[in-house]
């Protein structure tokens, strides 16, 4: 059939179209159903609104819960007396029927019945059970009980109630001998219903396999095991666990103990620059940055600045600050940025004055971590997630266990580990030595001095009696290095000679070194010091499997956020 014939055939009107374009019967029926459906939904909503209004009218406790209303007055003379608040940490020694008001997070919420609900309130590392029961002197309503059950985990609330002794100790909370019978509960800040990770899941031990950064798996009970990567990607949530709260309070404790010891020994606190105009200390492992129209570099350490301060006649200097290392090391103990605890001091008689001072410093820090009640409690909290956190061994007495480098190599060889007196120790050798010393001397902290000159920086003083070895030392915890230090060369000509003999050679008159070497040209006393890694001290004291657990916001070759 031709196309012209097809065009002449009559066509049938579509079913949906009526006469003169009017809606079809099917379209009318569909519209009627939609209208009926909408009317039913409106009636249902109206009924629900009416029921809610009725319930609200009958709610005897509606003023006792809900969003926290802030004071509208900015005039202190017209405002009500300030409310007194109690921290959960104070409730371990509370009194029966003591009324308290606490601001805390909702760790858990569950309804026992329409009349009874239980909450777990959390503040830092402390938790307490809260009870919301219908009735009582405040006439708590079922609506209030229901509202409390529906609060999202991690929301922040303000709870007022009476401290009561439970019939049996509450084993699921840190405060087991008391619970809080809630009289008022207000929402301060509501958390999202869906969280990327659950804080309660982060409270269980992380995976302890070789690669801690693998994706999360489930444990034998089918509960989520949150990987290190997931924890670090959601650090704000992960950081709320009791163990993390304790870890970073202990990190602050180490800094405070360092400051205490330095202040007791008359050190001057300095704050040196982290920017340099040239890649110093040999030029390796530095971050280059744009500095206006030129280049600058993040410093590897405050080493040069400390020595220049000594040349200024500051006899003893110290500081706490960031240290940057552009090393592509993806290990359990390396970071590209860490916190350094540094000191430098004048030497009067012998370089062992500095070594002994450093040993006494570390013994002071570790012993106080082990003996002060608050720090012992924090360590116990960490031990619940990382078993062995509280078993760090120290030698008896006031002296650290000290070995020369030659003695350390001998110990390794006697125990079947190959080592050389002319080469630096590798990480596996250091770990083996740590196990040997732990078993033989019952200590996890020790020092090694007299390292080969060839493996130390150019500014390290050679041993006058044997230039093949140096007046340098390293400190170790659990077989891992936490500090490197030495006596420094203080003679200008000797320093320039060592720099030119360096591999590769360094020019002491170059722009990057001139100001440093000039300090010795003008006269500088004999001196030495060292740099401790705060993150490593914390990691190895607690026996944490990875330094990232000991770093609030770690930076490594693969991580720049959060």
C-alpha positions as CSV (number, residue, x, y, z in Angstrom):
1,X,0.0,0.0,0.0
2,X,1.3,3.4,-0.9
3,X,2.1,6.0,1.7
4,X,-0.6,8.4,0.2
5,X,-3.2,5.7,0.7
6,X,-2.2,5.2,4.4
7,X,-2.7,8.9,5.0
8,X,-6.3,8.7,3.6
9,X,-7.3,6.0,6.2
10,X,-9.6,7.1,9.0
11,X,-8.1,7.4,12.5
12,X,-9.6,6.4,15.9
13,X,-9.7,9.0,18.6
14,X,-7.6,8.3,21.7
15,X,-9.5,6.8,24.6
16,X,-8.3,9.5,26.9
17,X,-9.8,12.2,24.8
18,X,-13.5,13.0,25.1
19,X,-15.7,15.0,22.8
20,X,-14.4,18.5,22.0
21,X,-11.2,17.7,24.1
22,X,-13.1,16.9,27.3
23,X,-11.5,14.4,29.9
24,X,-12.3,10.8,29.3
25,X,-14.2,8.6,31.8
26,X,-10.9,6.9,32.9
27,X,-9.3,10.3,33.6
28,X,-12.4,11.4,35.6
29,X,-12.3,8.3,37.7
30,X,-8.6,8.7,38.3
31,X,-9.1,12.3,39.4
32,X,-11.9,11.3,41.8
33,X,-9.8,8.6,43.4
34,X,-6.9,11.1,43.9
35,X,-9.3,13.6,45.5
36,X,-10.7,11.0,47.8
37,X,-7.2,9.9,48.8
38,X,-6.2,13.5,49.5
39,X,-9.3,14.1,51.6
40,X,-8.6,11.0,53.7
41,X,-5.0,12.1,54.2
42,X,-6.1,15.5,55.3
43,X,-8.6,14.0,57.8
44,X,-5.9,11.7,59.2
45,X,-3.5,14.6,59.6
46,X,-6.2,16.6,61.3
47,X,-7.0,13.7,63.6
48,X,-3.4,13.2,64.5
49,X,-3.0,17.0,65.1
50,X,-6.0,16.9,67.4
51,X,-4.8,13.9,69.3
52,X,-1.4,15.5,69.7
53,X,-3.0,18.7,71.0
54,X,-5.1,16.7,73.4
55,X,-2.0,14.8,74.6
56,X,0.0,18.0,75.0
57,X,-2.8,19.5,76.9
58,X,-2.8,16.5,79.2
59,X,1.0,16.3,79.4
60,X,1.8,17.2,83.0
61,X,5.6,17.3,82.3
62,X,5.8,19.3,79.1
63,X,7.8,22.0,80.8
64,X,10.4,19.4,82.0
65,X,11.7,18.3,78.7
66,X,12.3,19.4,75.1
67,X,14.6,21.9,73.4
68,X,16.6,24.0,75.9
69,X,15.4,27.6,75.9
70,X,18.2,30.1,76.2
71,X,17.8,33.2,78.3
72,X,16.4,36.2,76.4
73,X,17.9,38.8,78.6
74,X,21.4,40.2,78.0
75,X,21.3,42.4,81.1
76,X,23.2,40.6,83.9
77,X,21.2,42.6,86.5
78,X,17.9,41.2,85.4
79,X,19.0,37.6,84.7
80,X,18.3,34.7,87.1
81,X,21.1,33.3,89.3
82,X,23.5,31.2,87.3
83,X,22.8,27.5,87.4
84,X,25.3,25.2,89.1
85,X,26.6,22.3,87.1
86,X,28.3,19.0,88.1
87,X,30.7,17.0,86.0
88,X,30.3,13.3,85.7
89,X,33.8,12.8,87.1
90,X,32.5,14.2,90.4
91,X,29.8,11.6,90.8
92,X,32.0,8.8,91.7
93,X,32.0,10.2,95.3
94,X,28.4,11.7,95.2
95,X,25.9,11.5,98.0
96,X,22.6,9.7,98.0
97,X,19.7,12.0,97.0
98,X,22.2,14.8,95.9
99,X,20.5,16.9,93.2
100,X,22.8,17.6,90.3
101,X,22.6,19.1,86.8
102,X,24.9,17.7,84.2
103,X,25.6,18.4,80.5
104,X,26.4,15.2,78.7
105,X,26.0,13.2,75.5
106,X,23.5,10.4,75.0
107,X,25.6,7.3,74.7
108,X,22.6,5.0,74.6
109,X,18.8,5.2,75.0
110,X,16.4,2.4,75.4
111,X,12.8,2.1,76.5
112,X,11.9,-0.6,79.1
113,X,8.2,0.1,78.8
114,X,5.9,3.1,78.1
115,X,6.5,4.1,81.7
116,X,10.3,3.6,82.0
117,X,13.4,4.4,80.0
118,X,17.1,4.1,80.6
119,X,19.8,6.4,79.2
120,X,23.5,6.2,79.4
121,X,25.0,9.7,79.8
122,X,28.6,10.2,78.7
123,X,31.1,13.0,79.4
124,X,34.7,12.5,78.3
125,X,35.7,9.1,79.7
126,X,32.9,8.9,82.3
127,X,29.5,7.3,82.0
128,X,26.4,7.0,84.3
129,X,23.0,5.3,83.9
130,X,20.0,7.7,84.0
131,X,16.5,6.5,84.8
132,X,13.3,8.2,83.5
133,X,10.2,6.8,85.2
134,X,6.6,8.0,84.9
135,X,5.2,9.7,88.0
136,X,7.3,10.9,90.9
137,X,7.2,14.2,92.6
138,X,7.6,16.0,89.3
139,X,4.8,14.0,87.7
140,X,6.9,12.8,84.7
141,X,4.6,11.8,81.9
142,X,4.6,9.0,79.4
143,X,5.2,11.6,76.7
144,X,8.4,12.6,78.4
145,X,9.5,8.9,78.7
146,X,8.8,8.4,75.0
147,X,10.6,11.6,74.0
148,X,13.7,10.5,76.0
149,X,13.7,7.1,74.3
150,X,13.8,8.8,70.9
151,X,16.8,11.0,71.4
152,X,19.5,10.3,68.8
153,X,22.8,8.9,70.1
154,X,25.6,11.5,70.5
155,X,23.1,14.3,71.1
156,X,24.0,16.7,74.0
157,X,21.5,17.1,76.7
158,X,21.1,18.9,80.1
159,X,19.8,16.6,82.8
160,X,18.8,17.4,86.3
161,X,18.0,14.7,88.8
162,X,18.7,12.9,92.1
163,X,21.7,10.7,92.6
164,X,20.6,7.3,93.8
165,X,22.3,4.0,94.6
166,X,21.1,1.2,92.3
167,X,20.0,-2.1,93.8
168,X,23.0,-3.7,92.1
169,X,26.1,-2.0,90.6
170,X,25.7,-0.9,87.0
171,X,28.5,-2.8,85.3
172,X,28.0,-1.2,81.9
173,X,29.0,2.3,83.0
174,X,32.2,3.7,84.6
175,X,30.1,5.1,87.5
176,X,28.7,1.8,88.8
177,X,27.7,2.7,92.4
178,X,25.3,5.5,91.5
179,X,22.6,6.3,88.9
180,X,20.8,9.5,88.1
181,X,17.0,9.6,88.5
182,X,16.0,12.3,86.0
183,X,13.6,15.1,86.9
184,X,14.3,17.3,83.9
185,X,16.0,16.7,80.5
186,X,16.5,19.3,77.8
187,X,18.1,19.1,74.4
188,X,21.2,21.3,73.9
189,X,22.4,20.0,70.5
190,X,20.8,17.2,68.5
191,X,23.0,14.8,66.6
192,X,22.1,13.4,63.2
193,X,20.2,10.1,63.3
194,X,22.6,8.4,60.8
195,X,26.3,8.6,61.8
196,X,29.2,7.3,59.6
197,X,30.5,5.3,62.5
198,X,29.1,4.5,66.0
199,X,31.1,5.6,69.0
200,X,30.1,2.4,70.8
201,X,31.7,0.4,68.0
202,X,34.9,2.4,68.3
203,X,35.1,1.5,71.9
204,X,35.9,-2.1,71.0
205,X,39.6,-3.0,70.1
206,X,40.6,-2.1,66.6
207,X,41.8,-4.9,64.2
208,X,45.3,-6.0,65.2
209,X,46.4,-7.4,61.9
210,X,49.5,-6.3,60.0
211,X,47.7,-3.6,58.0
212,X,45.6,-1.6,60.5
213,X,44.3,0.5,57.7
214,X,42.1,-2.2,56.1
215,X,38.4,-1.7,55.8
216,X,36.1,-2.5,58.7
217,X,35.1,-6.1,59.3
218,X,32.9,-7.8,61.8
219,X,34.1,-9.8,64.8
220,X,33.1,-13.3,65.9
221,X,29.8,-12.0,67.3
222,X,29.0,-10.2,64.1
223,X,29.6,-6.7,65.6
224,X,31.3,-4.1,63.5
225,X,35.1,-3.7,63.9
226,X,36.0,-0.1,62.9
227,X,39.3,0.1,61.0
228,X,42.0,2.6,61.7
229,X,41.2,4.3,58.4
230,X,37.5,4.7,59.3
231,X,38.4,6.0,62.7
232,X,40.8,8.6,61.3
233,X,38.3,9.6,58.5
234,X,35.8,10.3,61.3
235,X,38.1,11.5,64.0
236,X,35.6,13.7,65.7
237,X,33.4,10.7,66.5
238,X,36.2,8.3,67.2
239,X,37.9,10.8,69.5
240,X,34.9,10.6,71.8
241,X,35.6,7.1,73.1
242,X,36.8,6.7,76.7
243,X,40.1,5.3,75.5
244,X,40.8,8.2,73.2
245,X,39.9,10.7,75.8
246,X,42.4,9.0,78.1
247,X,45.1,8.7,75.5
248,X,45.1,12.4,74.7
249,X,44.8,13.4,78.3
250,X,48.0,11.3,78.9
251,X,49.6,13.1,75.9
252,X,48.9,16.4,77.7
253,X,50.3,14.8,80.9
254,X,53.6,14.0,79.2
255,X,53.9,17.6,78.0
256,X,53.1,18.9,81.4
257,X,55.7,16.6,83.1
258,X,58.3,17.7,80.5
259,X,57.6,21.3,81.4
260,X,57.7,20.6,85.1
261,X,61.1,19.0,84.9
262,X,62.5,21.8,82.7
263,X,61.1,24.5,85.0
264,X,62.6,22.7,88.0
265,X,66.0,22.7,86.3
266,X,66.0,26.4,85.3
267,X,65.5,26.1,81.5
268,X,64.4,29.0,79.4
269,X,61.5,28.4,77.1
270,X,61.9,29.5,73.5
271,X,59.7,29.4,70.5
272,X,61.8,29.0,67.4
273,X,60.7,29.5,63.8
274,X,59.4,26.6,61.6
275,X,60.3,28.4,58.4
276,X,63.8,28.4,56.8
277,X,65.1,30.1,53.7
278,X,67.2,27.1,52.7
279,X,67.0,23.3,53.1
280,X,69.3,22.8,56.0
281,X,70.6,19.7,57.9
282,X,71.8,18.3,54.6
283,X,68.8,19.2,52.4
284,X,67.0,15.8,52.6
285,X,63.5,15.3,53.8
286,X,62.2,18.9,53.8
287,X,58.9,20.3,52.6
288,X,59.3,23.2,50.1
289,X,56.6,25.9,50.3
290,X,55.9,29.1,48.4
291,X,57.0,32.2,50.4
292,X,55.7,35.3,48.5
293,X,58.1,35.5,45.5
294,X,60.6,32.9,46.7
295,X,60.9,29.5,48.2
296,X,60.9,28.5,51.9
297,X,61.1,25.2,53.8
298,X,59.5,23.7,56.8
299,X,62.2,23.0,59.4
300,X,63.1,19.4,60.2
301,X,63.8,20.3,63.8
302,X,64.6,23.4,66.0
303,X,68.2,22.1,66.2
304,X,70.0,25.1,64.7
305,X,67.9,27.6,66.6
306,X,68.6,25.9,69.9
307,X,72.3,26.0,69.3
308,X,72.1,29.7,68.3
309,X,70.2,30.4,71.5
310,X,73.1,28.8,73.5
311,X,75.5,31.1,71.6
312,X,73.3,34.0,72.8
313,X,74.3,32.9,76.4
314,X,71.0,31.2,77.2
315,X,72.6,28.4,79.1
316,X,69.6,26.0,79.1
317,X,66.8,26.2,76.6
318,X,63.8,24.1,75.7
319,X,60.6,24.1,73.6
320,X,57.6,22.1,72.5
321,X,56.6,22.4,68.9
322,X,55.8,20.8,65.5
323,X,58.5,18.9,63.6
324,X,58.2,18.2,59.8
325,X,59.8,15.4,57.9
326,X,59.2,14.9,54.2
327,X,59.9,11.2,54.4
328,X,57.8,8.8,52.3
329,X,57.6,6.3,55.2
330,X,54.3,4.4,55.7
331,X,55.1,2.6,58.9
332,X,53.5,2.2,62.3
333,X,55.9,4.7,63.9
334,X,56.5,7.4,61.2
335,X,54.6,10.7,60.5
336,X,55.4,13.6,58.3
337,X,54.5,16.0,61.2
338,X,54.9,15.2,64.9
339,X,55.4,17.1,68.2
340,X,58.9,17.5,69.4
341,X,60.1,18.0,73.0
342,X,63.5,19.7,72.6
343,X,66.2,20.8,75.0
344,X,69.8,22.1,74.8
345,X,72.2,22.9,77.6
346,X,75.7,24.1,78.2
347,X,78.2,21.3,79.2
348,X,80.6,22.1,82.1
349,X,82.7,18.9,82.5
350,X,81.7,16.0,80.2
351,X,79.1,15.3,77.6
352,X,77.5,12.6,79.8
353,X,76.1,15.6,81.8
354,X,73.5,15.9,78.9
355,X,73.0,12.2,78.6
356,X,72.4,11.8,82.4
357,X,70.0,14.8,82.3
358,X,68.0,13.3,79.5
359,X,67.8,9.9,81.3
360,X,66.6,11.6,84.5
361,X,64.0,13.5,82.4
362,X,62.6,10.3,81.0
363,X,62.5,8.5,84.3
364,X,60.7,11.5,85.8
365,X,58.1,11.5,83.1
366,X,57.5,7.7,83.1
367,X,57.5,7.3,86.9
368,X,55.0,10.1,87.4
369,X,52.8,8.6,84.7
370,X,52.9,5.3,86.7
371,X,52.5,6.8,90.1
372,X,50.1,9.8,90.1
373,X,46.6,8.5,90.7
374,X,44.9,10.5,87.9
375,X,47.4,9.2,85.3
376,X,47.1,5.6,86.6
377,X,43.3,5.8,86.2
378,X,43.7,7.1,82.6
379,X,46.2,4.3,81.8
380,X,43.7,1.7,83.2
381,X,41.0,3.1,80.8
382,X,43.4,2.7,77.8
383,X,44.3,-0.8,79.0
384,X,40.7,-2.0,78.6
385,X,41.0,-1.5,74.8
386,X,44.8,-1.9,74.4
387,X,45.8,-4.7,76.8
388,X,49.3,-4.2,78.2
389,X,49.1,-0.4,78.4
390,X,49.9,-0.4,82.1
391,X,52.8,-2.9,82.1
392,X,55.7,-0.7,81.0
393,X,58.9,-1.7,82.9
394,X,61.5,0.6,84.4
395,X,64.7,-0.3,86.1
396,X,64.8,-0.1,89.9
397,X,66.7,2.8,91.4
398,X,67.4,6.2,90.0
399,X,69.6,5.2,87.0
400,X,68.6,4.2,83.5
401,X,70.0,1.1,81.9
402,X,72.7,2.4,79.6
403,X,74.8,0.6,76.9
404,X,77.5,1.7,74.5
405,X,76.8,1.0,70.9
406,X,79.5,-1.7,70.9
407,X,77.8,-3.3,73.9
408,X,74.4,-3.3,72.2
409,X,76.0,-4.9,69.1
410,X,77.6,-7.6,71.3
411,X,74.2,-8.3,73.0
412,X,72.6,-8.8,69.6
413,X,75.4,-11.1,68.4
414,X,75.3,-13.2,71.6
415,X,71.6,-13.8,70.9
416,X,72.0,-14.8,67.3
417,X,71.3,-11.4,65.6
418,X,73.7,-10.2,63.0
419,X,75.0,-6.6,63.6
420,X,78.0,-4.4,62.8
421,X,79.8,-1.8,65.0
422,X,80.2,0.4,62.0
423,X,76.6,0.5,60.7
424,X,73.5,2.0,62.3
425,X,70.9,-0.5,63.8
426,X,68.0,-1.3,61.6
427,X,64.4,-1.3,62.9
428,X,64.3,-5.2,63.2
429,X,67.6,-5.1,65.1
430,X,66.4,-2.4,67.4
431,X,63.2,-4.4,68.2
432,X,65.3,-7.6,68.8
433,X,67.5,-5.6,71.1
434,X,64.5,-4.3,73.0
435,X,63.2,-7.9,73.6
436,X,66.7,-9.0,74.7
437,X,67.1,-6.1,77.2
438,X,63.5,-6.6,78.5
439,X,64.2,-10.3,79.2
440,X,67.7,-9.8,80.7
441,X,67.3,-6.5,82.5
442,X,63.5,-6.3,83.1
443,X,63.2,-2.8,81.6
444,X,61.5,-1.3,78.6
445,X,63.5,2.0,78.8
446,X,67.2,2.2,78.1
447,X,69.8,4.3,76.3
448,X,72.6,3.7,73.9
449,X,75.6,6.1,73.4
450,X,78.8,6.3,71.4
451,X,77.3,5.7,68.0
452,X,79.6,5.5,65.0
453,X,80.5,9.0,63.8
454,X,79.6,8.0,60.2
455,X,75.9,7.5,61.0
456,X,75.4,10.8,62.8
457,X,74.8,14.4,61.5
458,X,77.8,16.7,60.7
459,X,77.3,18.8,63.8
460,X,77.8,15.8,66.2
461,X,81.0,15.9,68.3
462,X,83.4,13.0,67.7
463,X,84.8,11.2,70.7
464,X,88.2,13.0,71.3
465,X,89.8,9.6,72.2
466,X,88.4,7.8,69.2
467,X,87.0,9.9,66.3
468,X,85.4,6.8,64.7
469,X,82.7,7.0,67.4
470,X,80.7,10.1,68.5
471,X,79.4,11.7,71.7
472,X,75.9,10.8,70.7
473,X,73.1,8.8,72.1
474,X,69.6,7.4,71.4
475,X,66.8,6.7,73.9
476,X,64.5,3.6,73.5
477,X,61.1,2.5,74.7
478,X,60.0,-1.1,74.1
479,X,62.8,-1.5,71.5
480,X,61.9,1.6,69.5
481,X,63.7,4.9,69.3
482,X,62.0,7.9,71.0
483,X,65.0,10.4,71.1
484,X,68.2,11.3,69.4
485,X,70.8,13.5,71.0
486,X,74.4,14.4,71.2
487,X,77.1,16.9,72.1
488,X,77.4,19.4,69.3
489,X,80.5,20.8,67.7
490,X,81.0,24.3,69.1
491,X,84.3,25.3,67.4
492,X,83.7,27.3,64.2
493,X,86.7,25.8,62.2
494,X,86.0,22.3,63.3
495,X,82.3,22.7,62.3
496,X,83.2,24.1,58.9
497,X,85.7,21.2,58.3
498,X,83.0,18.6,59.1
499,X,80.5,20.3,56.8
500,X,82.9,20.3,53.9
501,X,83.7,16.6,54.5
502,X,80.1,15.7,54.6
503,X,78.6,13.4,51.9
504,X,77.4,15.4,50.0
505,X,79.6,18.3,50.9
506,X,77.9,21.3,52.6
507,X,79.0,25.0,52.2
508,X,79.2,26.6,55.7
509,X,79.2,30.1,54.0
510,X,76.1,29.4,51.9
511,X,72.9,31.4,52.6
512,X,71.3,28.4,54.2
513,X,74.1,27.9,56.8
514,X,75.8,31.2,57.1
515,X,73.8,32.5,60.1
516,X,74.1,29.2,61.9
517,X,77.9,28.9,61.4
518,X,78.4,32.6,62.3
519,X,77.0,31.9,65.8
520,X,80.1,29.7,66.4
521,X,82.5,32.2,64.8
522,X,81.5,34.7,67.6
523,X,82.3,32.2,70.3
524,X,80.0,29.4,71.8
525,X,80.4,27.2,74.9
526,X,80.4,23.4,74.7
527,X,76.8,22.2,74.6
528,X,74.5,19.3,73.8
529,X,70.9,18.3,73.9
530,X,68.3,16.2,72.2
531,X,64.8,16.0,70.7
532,X,62.1,13.7,72.0
533,X,59.1,12.6,70.0
534,X,56.0,13.2,72.0
535,X,53.8,10.9,69.9
536,X,56.3,8.1,70.1
537,X,56.7,8.4,73.9
538,X,52.9,8.1,74.2
539,X,52.7,5.3,71.7
540,X,55.4,3.1,73.3
541,X,54.5,3.9,76.9
542,X,51.0,2.6,76.2
543,X,52.0,-0.1,73.8
544,X,49.7,1.3,71.0
545,X,50.0,-0.6,67.7
546,X,50.3,2.5,65.5
547,X,51.5,6.0,66.1
548,X,48.3,7.3,64.6
549,X,46.4,6.2,67.7
550,X,48.7,8.6,69.6
551,X,48.1,11.5,67.3
552,X,45.0,13.6,67.3
553,X,45.1,14.5,63.6
554,X,47.9,12.5,62.0
555,X,49.8,13.5,58.9
556,X,51.5,10.9,56.8
557,X,52.4,10.5,53.1
558,X,48.8,9.5,52.4
559,X,46.8,11.7,54.8
560,X,46.2,15.5,54.8
561,X,42.7,15.4,56.3
562,X,40.8,15.9,58.6
